[in-house]
Amino acid sequence: MNKVAIIGCGNGGQALAGHLSLLGLNVNLYAHPNHLGGFQEIKKRGGVECFGAVHGFGKINIVSNDLAAVLNQTDIVFICLPVIAHESIFINMLPFLNENHIVINLSGQFSGIYQKEILNRSGWEKNIIIADVTSFPYACRSESPSNANIVSIKTKMGIASFNKSIAYEINDIIKSFFPSKLEVMSSFIEAGLYDPCGITHPANVVFNAGRIGNKQEFYFYKEGITKETAQFLEVLDNERILIGQKLGLNLPRFYEVMNNYYDLSFTSIYDFYKLSPIHNKKTFCPDSISHRYVSEDVPYSLVPWYSIGERLGYNATSMKNIIEITSTMNKTNYYEKGRIVTNLQLKEFHSCG
């Protein structure tokens, strides 16, 4: 039986911990002392109650703020934290990782590149295997501590590692229990360009900034989109696809990715926003313009995409516009704060096979 560690006690971490336990795995759950999420209630109850697409109470083996205790004797680590924390938590985990430990970033957004560089700089002699999965396997919310509402389970996502051979090996290890089917991708670069959350969220926040700033509750998808704003998202998506083409990648369009994720059949961004049964079950409305839809998806999706375009001699003007507008609105330079992919990183981490 695989023994897994879940790092992060927020929406996704609680859902994954509860679900994997229900599937028969031995699960340890870590919560950072400064970001407890549902930690106290889960520790008190001894597990996570799942409902929605998954039903049942998943017992958790260890619930702790102690990384050493949570990682001890585990084979696989799923990092379920906001992408902004992926590098720092990896540094904190390093002393407690064992030979051939597998570390999987959910919604990796190029995290594998930066963690591999940390590994190289550390001089760590143990073989640590890193993978990025393109998204979380769920659309989910924890509406109260130790309760995970799994609205939907994604059907198919992407996985990448140091090379395709290693990614296939990881997939073989986890496919019997991982909630979504995984498609092996060529590199961390392809995986980072594949997931279109940089299109899904930031521009729509900008277009609805007045409503969000005035604390108006609305359905972010079906009520937040118009045909005109969907046209702008199409342009953003075309820029992403063109950047991929310059790297020799045949990236799917936004709605094709979403169709893969949720087993849907839309043919336009507008129809997806208006009609997706999953994304319109709840409002999914951000509570501020500095919500993670911007504070994560701009610096960790749009900025690396735009910087890759720059390295290839392409100026993605629509991406640049959203980066600059959100930076101004939130008084934060997201370009300086974000993940700027260098020529050296492109050479090292795209030449995978």
N, C-alpha and C positions, 0 to 999 in steps of 0.2 A: 504494500500500500504506500502510495506517495504521501509524504508529509510535507505540507506546504505552509509557507508564511505569507500572510497578507499584511502589507505595510500601508496603513491608512485606515481610519475608522470613520470616514465620511460616507456619502451616499453609495459610491461604487464599492468601497472596501467592505462595508456591512453587507451589501447584496452578494458580493462574491464569496465572502466568508460563509454566510448562511447557506448559499446554494451549494458550494463545494462540500460542505459538511453533510448536507442532505444527500449528496451523491456518494457519500461513503468515505471521503478523505479525512485525514487527521489534520485539522486546521489550527494554526496559531495566528493571533491577531495583535498587531502593534498599533498603538496610538501615541503620537508625540505628546509629551507633557503639556506643551503649549497649544496643541490642537487636538483636543480629546474626542471631538465628535460624539459618538454614542458610547464611549468607553465605559463610563461608570455604570450605566444601566445594563450593558452587555455583560460586564463582569459580575454584576449582581445576579442577573438571570442565568448566566452561563451559556448564552448563545444569542442568536438572531432569529426573529420571527419573520419569515418571508411570506409575502402575499402578492397577488397579481398573477403574473405568468408562472410563478413558482410558489408552491404552498408548503408550509411546514416550519418546524422549529429546528434550526441547525445548531447543534451543540459545538461550542468552541473549546478546544483543548486548553490553550493558554491565552489569556487576555492580559496584556501587560504593556507598561511603558519601558520595559527593559529589552533593548534590541538583542542583547546576547541570549536572553532566555527565549525570545520568540524565534530567533534564527537557529537555535541549537537543534541539531539532528534533523534539520529539514533538507529537502532536495531542491525545492523550487521556491523562488520568492517572487510574488507578484507585487509590484509597486503600484499602489492605487491612490497616489497623492496627486495634487495639482502639479502640472509639469514644472512649475517654477521651483519645486522642491526636489526634483529628481536627482540633481547633481549633489546637493548637500546631504541627502539621505544616503546616497551611495557611498560617499566618503565616510559617513558614520557607520555604515554597515561593514565596510571592508575588513576591519579586524576580526569580525565574527563569521565571515564567509569561508567555506571550506573548498577544497579541491573539487572542481567540476560543478560547483554550485551554479544553478541557472537563475539568472535575474531577468525578469520580464517586466518591461515598462508598458503599462496599459495607457493608451493614448500617448505614445512615446514622443511624437513630434520632434524627431532627430535626437532624442536623449541618448540613444546608444552611442552616437558619435562622441559626445562629451564625456560619457562615463568611460568609454574605452580610452580616451585621452587621459583621464584621471588615473586609470589603471596603469597606463604606460608610464606616467610621471611618478607614480608611487613606488615603482620598482617591485611591485608585488609579484612573487614568484608562483603563487597558486594560479591554476587555470580557472578563471571565472568566465562563465559564458553569459553574454548579454544579448537580449532580443528586444526589439520594439514591436508592439502590436498596434495597429493603426487607430484603434479606438477602444473604449470600454465595451464589454460584451452586452451591456444593458442600456436601455433608457430607464432610469430609476430615480427614485427619491426616497430618502429616509424622513418620513413625516413626523416621527417621534423616535427617540433613542431606542435602539435594539429592534426597530421595525423597519424592514426594507420593502418598499412597494416597487416591485419589478414590473414596470409598465410593459416592456417588451424585451425579448432577447434577440440580439442581432444574429442574422442567419450566417453571414460570411464576412470575414475581415482579412486584413493582410498581416503577415509577420515577416520580419527581416532580422538578420544577425550579421556577423562578420563576413559571412559568405552564404551562398544558397545551400551548400551542403550542410552547414551547421544549422541553418534555419529548418531544413527538412528533418534533421535529427531531433531538434526541439519539438517540432510539430508531432513527430511520431511518439514522443514521450507524453505529451499533454493532450493529444487529440481524443483519448478515451474519456476524458472528463471535462475538458474546457468547453464552456457553454456554446461557443460559436465555431463553425468550420473555419479553418485558417488557410489562406492562399499564400504560398511562399513567394516573396518578392526578391528582387535582385540585390537590394542594398538598403541601408538605412536612408539613403537619399530618396529612393523610390517610395519607401514607406511614408516618409515625411511629406512628400508631395501628393501622395494618394488621398489621404484623409482631408476632406474639404471644409473642416470646421472654420478655417479662416474666411470662408465664403458664407457659411451658414449664419454666423453670428454678428461679427463687428459692424458690417455695413448696415444691417437691419437695426442695430442699436442706434447708429447715427441717424437713420431715417425716422426713428421713433423717439429721438432723444427728448422731445418736449413732453410726450406722454410719460416716459420713464422718469424724467426729472420731476414731474408733477405727481408722481406716485399713483398714476392711473393703472389699474389692473386691466390687462387685455391679453388675448391669445397672441403670443409672440409670432406664431407662424401664420395662421389663417387671417388674423386681423392686422398683422404687422406688415403685410406685403401688398404691393399693388403691381399692376403690369409694368408700370414705369420703373419702379425700384427693382423688380425682377430682371428687367433688361440690364440694369447696372450689374447685378449679380452674375448674369450671363457673361458680361465683359470680363469681370474678375476671373470667372472660371476659364474663359478662353485664354487669359494670360497665364494661368496655372498650367493649362494643357500645352501651350506654346513653349513654356520653360521646359516642361518634360520632353517635348519633341526635340529641343536643342540638345538634350542629353541622350537621345535615342530611346526615350520612353514613350509608350503608347498609353497615356493615362486616360481612364474613363472620365466621362463628364460627371458633373456634380450629381445629377439625378440618377445616373447609372451606379455611382457609388452607393447612394441611398437605397436604390433598388436592391443592390447586393446585400447591404446591411440588413434590410428589413423585409426582403422578399416582396417588394412592391413592383409596380410596372409603369411608373410615370415617364413622361417624355419631355418634361420641361421643369425648370425650377419653380415657376409660378404654380403649376399644378401640384407639385410636391408640397409647397408651403400651404396652399389652400386646402388640399384634400387628404394629406397624410393622416390616417386614422391614429397612428401612434403619437405623432407630434401635436395633435389637437385634442388628445384625451384630457390634457391639463393645460393650463395657460403657459407654463414654462417661461414666465415673464421675469426679466431681470429687475432687481429692486433698485438699481442705480446704473449710471453710465460707466461706472468703474467696475461693474460686475465682471466675473471671469470671462464672459463672452467677449470682453474687450481686453481685460488685464492679462489674460492668458493667450487668447487666440490672435491678438495683434503681434505681441513680441515673439511668440513661439510658433506661429504659422505664417502670418503675412510677412513678417520681417525676414525669416530665412528664405521664403519663396522669392521675395523681392531681391535679396542679396545674391541668390543663385542666378537670377536673371541678370543682375549687374555683372557678375563674373563672366557671363556668356555674351555680354555686349547688348543685352536687351533691357530696355527701360519699361517696366510694367507700371504705367502711369496711374491706372486705377488703384492698384495696390498701394502705390506711393501716396495717393490722395487720402485713402482711408487711414494709413499709418499717420500721416500728418494731422488730419482732422481729429482723430481720437487722441493723439498726443497733445494737441492744443486744448481739447475739451477737458482732459484729465490732468493737465499741467505735468505731463510725464513724457520724456523723450523715449518713446517705445523703440525707436531705431537703435539708440545707444544701449537701451536696457535689454534688447532682444538678442536672439541667436543669429549672428551674422556669419553665414557659412563662407569660409575662406577658400581660395584656390587650392591650398594644400588639402583641406578636408574633402573638397570635391574629388580631387585626384585619388586620395586614399580610400574614401568610403563610397565612391560610385563605381570604382573598378573592382566590383565584386562579381563572383560567378560560382 
